[in-house]
Amino acid sequence: MPTNQVSYTQTQISAWLRGLISIAMADNDYSEQERSLFDEISHSPELGLTTEQGIFEPISPDELATALGEDVQIAQNFLRTAVMMALADGHYTDTEDATIQQFCVALKQEIKPLLELRGKLEASSHHEEHHPDLLEPIKEWLDRMEVHDNSLARFICKVIPAQCPFERDVSLFGRKIMHIPAMCKINPLYDQLVGLRFRSLSYLADKGEDISSFY
């Protein structure tokens, strides 16, 4: 099987969701919106999870690594969705980063663009507002996520909203990077999120699935 043709087990999908819940809860700000989203996903018939697999709670790094296995692409794809989850509210916090870094260690992976970005921020003024081009390496890394599994494709279509996000500030590690107006086209990760959702929808459509419920 080619390295980019990855199939995910229900155990992996369950652990994947628990990993994202761990990140959502890392900053002690597990919002009602996030709770409702995960509840909807965990009971989504499209993912085919059993009742036991649909009851989610945070997962330890070692447990996540055991469930996901040793495939590098699976680990990197999980970390990509983890970063997306952490950036979903426009605030990538130190506690969220600490959780993601613990997952990186357990999975024996690195997110080099994120490490480089943090280094640049730490070397600069605390009060300086940075240019959005700082996010280019992160965007390129996110763009390398491919979709070759039905369950993952359905999950992505559920998590990434079809509608625009609200106006917000974007901060990483406690420092403001930029302000995002309500217009989707100037969301710095808009192209990456929309592109990933489109690839997922296209994959499902090519497999003959009805994708009308994701619109």
PyMOL commands that set and color helices and strands:
alter all, ss='L'
color gray80, all
select helices_A, chain A and resi 10-24+32-42+45-47+61-68+72-87+94-107+112-122+132-143+150-159+184-186+190-206+212-214
alter helices_A, ss='H'
color red, helices_A
select strands_A, chain A and resi 91-92+168-172+175-180
alter strands_A, ss='S'
color yellow, strands_A
deselect
rebuild
show_as cartoon
